[in-house]
Amino acid sequence: MMELDSAKLSMTVLMTPDQANFSGNVHGGTILKYLDQVAYACASRYAGSYVVTLSVDQVTFRQPVYVGELVTFLASINFTGRTSMEVGIKVITENIREKSVRHTNSCFFTMVAVGDDGRPIEVPKLEPVTVDQKRRYQNALQRREIRLELADRYRSIQTAPVSQ
């Protein structure tokens, strides 16, 4: 039996007219939906359990995606906490006729593994081996620190008294 790398996943989808606006550009919401599905598939495969989306960071639409293009979502588990995982996703768009390839989007999802009772459960610890995996792991650690710092800042804004 063939064994798959449980920390990686790729999915390719053809963009069709029902996913686009009148200009032929694929809706950002369509891409976001696929991103969430890919993050779910990658994280649940790695954790071996149901997962939920906790947050999405740095969704930047670098270039438009057009009807008729193939869009490939390349996902990897970059970091694991006790119950959470960072899933990095790179989006590559291919114009079939022109044989051109573009990097159109990248983002980071934080997914949490949950048990049958809906409570968070532990995930396998990620052990980065390759240079690329180690780089992704270190970058994910930095993003995690930034997320925690931002959460603290937002909490302080929400609890600060309103001055007049």
C-alpha positions as CSV (number, residue, x, y, z in Angstrom):
1,M,0.0,0.0,0.0
2,M,1.3,3.5,-0.9
3,E,1.8,5.9,2.0
4,L,1.0,9.6,1.6
5,D,2.8,12.4,3.4
6,S,0.2,13.4,5.9
7,A,1.7,16.8,6.4
8,K,1.2,17.9,2.7
9,L,-1.8,18.1,0.4
10,S,-2.4,19.4,-3.1
11,M,-5.7,20.0,-4.9
12,T,-6.3,21.3,-8.4
13,V,-9.6,22.9,-9.5
14,L,-10.7,24.2,-12.9
15,M,-12.3,27.7,-12.5
16,T,-15.7,27.8,-14.2
17,P,-18.1,30.7,-15.2
18,D,-20.4,30.1,-12.2
19,Q,-17.5,31.1,-9.9
20,A,-16.8,34.4,-11.5
21,N,-18.1,38.0,-11.8
22,F,-19.2,39.6,-15.1
23,S,-15.6,40.5,-15.9
24,G,-14.5,36.9,-15.8
25,N,-12.6,37.2,-12.6
26,V,-13.1,34.4,-10.1
27,H,-14.7,35.7,-6.9
28,G,-12.4,36.1,-3.9
29,G,-15.0,34.3,-1.8
30,T,-14.7,31.2,-4.1
31,I,-11.0,31.1,-3.6
32,L,-11.5,31.6,0.2
33,K,-13.9,28.6,0.3
34,Y,-11.4,26.4,-1.5
35,L,-8.7,27.6,0.8
36,D,-10.8,26.6,3.9
37,Q,-11.5,23.2,2.3
38,V,-7.9,22.5,1.6
39,A,-6.8,23.6,5.1
40,Y,-9.4,21.3,6.5
41,A,-8.3,18.4,4.4
42,C,-4.6,18.9,5.1
43,A,-5.1,19.4,8.9
44,S,-7.6,16.6,9.4
45,R,-5.4,14.1,7.5
46,Y,-2.4,15.1,9.6
47,A,-4.4,15.0,12.9
48,G,-6.4,11.9,12.1
49,S,-9.5,13.7,13.4
50,Y,-12.1,16.4,12.7
51,V,-10.7,19.9,12.7
52,V,-12.2,23.4,12.9
53,T,-10.8,26.7,11.6
54,L,-9.6,29.0,14.3
55,S,-8.1,31.8,12.2
56,V,-6.9,32.8,8.8
57,D,-3.8,35.1,8.4
58,Q,-2.4,37.1,5.5
59,V,-4.9,36.4,2.8
60,T,-3.5,38.5,0.0
61,F,-4.9,38.3,-3.5
62,R,-1.8,39.1,-5.5
63,Q,-3.3,38.7,-9.0
64,P,-6.8,37.9,-10.3
65,V,-7.8,34.4,-11.2
66,Y,-9.8,34.0,-14.5
67,V,-12.4,31.5,-15.7
68,G,-10.8,28.6,-17.5
69,E,-7.6,28.6,-15.4
70,L,-6.5,25.6,-13.3
71,V,-5.9,26.6,-9.7
72,T,-3.6,24.4,-7.6
73,F,-3.6,24.7,-3.8
74,L,-0.4,23.5,-2.2
75,A,-0.9,23.0,1.5
76,S,1.5,21.9,4.3
77,I,1.5,21.6,8.0
78,N,4.1,24.2,9.1
79,F,3.8,24.0,12.9
80,T,1.9,22.1,15.6
81,G,1.0,23.2,19.0
82,R,-0.8,21.0,21.6
83,T,-4.1,21.0,19.8
84,S,-3.6,23.4,16.9
85,M,-1.8,23.4,13.6
86,E,-0.7,26.1,11.2
87,V,-1.5,25.2,7.6
88,G,0.3,27.2,4.9
89,I,-1.3,27.3,1.5
90,K,0.3,28.6,-1.7
91,V,-2.1,29.1,-4.7
92,I,-0.7,28.6,-8.2
93,T,-2.8,29.5,-11.2
94,E,-2.1,28.0,-14.6
95,N,-3.4,29.4,-17.9
96,I,-3.8,26.2,-19.9
97,R,-3.7,27.8,-23.4
98,E,-0.7,30.0,-22.7
99,K,1.1,27.4,-20.6
100,S,1.8,30.2,-18.1
101,V,1.9,29.7,-14.3
102,R,1.4,32.5,-11.7
103,H,1.6,32.6,-7.9
104,T,-1.7,34.3,-7.1
105,N,-2.3,33.8,-3.4
106,S,-0.7,32.6,-0.1
107,C,-2.1,32.4,3.4
108,F,-2.0,30.7,6.8
109,F,-4.8,28.9,8.5
110,T,-4.8,27.9,12.2
111,M,-6.8,24.7,12.6
112,V,-7.7,23.0,15.9
113,A,-8.3,19.2,16.2
114,V,-11.5,18.3,18.0
115,G,-12.8,15.0,19.3
116,D,-16.3,13.6,19.0
117,D,-17.4,15.7,22.0
118,G,-16.3,18.9,20.2
119,R,-13.5,19.6,22.6
120,P,-9.9,20.2,21.4
121,I,-7.7,17.1,21.3
122,E,-3.9,16.7,21.0
123,V,-2.3,16.5,17.6
124,P,0.9,14.6,16.6
125,K,4.0,16.8,17.1
126,L,5.5,18.0,13.9
127,E,9.2,17.0,13.5
128,P,10.7,19.1,10.7
129,V,13.5,17.3,8.9
130,T,14.3,19.1,5.7
131,V,15.8,22.6,5.4
132,D,12.4,23.8,3.9
133,Q,10.4,22.2,6.7
134,K,12.7,23.8,9.3
135,R,12.4,27.2,7.7
136,R,8.5,26.9,7.6
137,Y,8.5,25.8,11.2
138,Q,10.6,28.8,12.4
139,N,8.5,31.2,10.3
140,A,5.3,29.7,11.8
141,L,6.7,30.2,15.3
142,Q,7.2,33.9,14.5
143,R,3.7,34.2,13.1
144,R,2.3,32.5,16.2
145,E,4.1,35.0,18.5
146,I,2.7,37.9,16.4
147,R,-0.8,36.4,16.5
148,L,-0.6,36.1,20.4
149,E,0.7,39.7,20.6
150,L,-2.1,41.0,18.4
151,A,-4.7,39.1,20.4
152,D,-3.4,40.8,23.6
153,R,-3.5,44.2,21.9
154,Y,-7.1,43.6,20.7
155,R,-8.2,42.5,24.2
156,S,-6.7,45.7,25.7
157,I,-8.6,47.8,23.2
158,Q,-11.9,46.1,23.9
159,T,-11.5,46.4,27.7
160,A,-10.2,50.0,27.7
161,P,-12.6,52.6,29.0
162,V,-14.1,55.0,26.5
163,S,-12.8,58.6,27.1
164,Q,-14.8,61.6,26.3
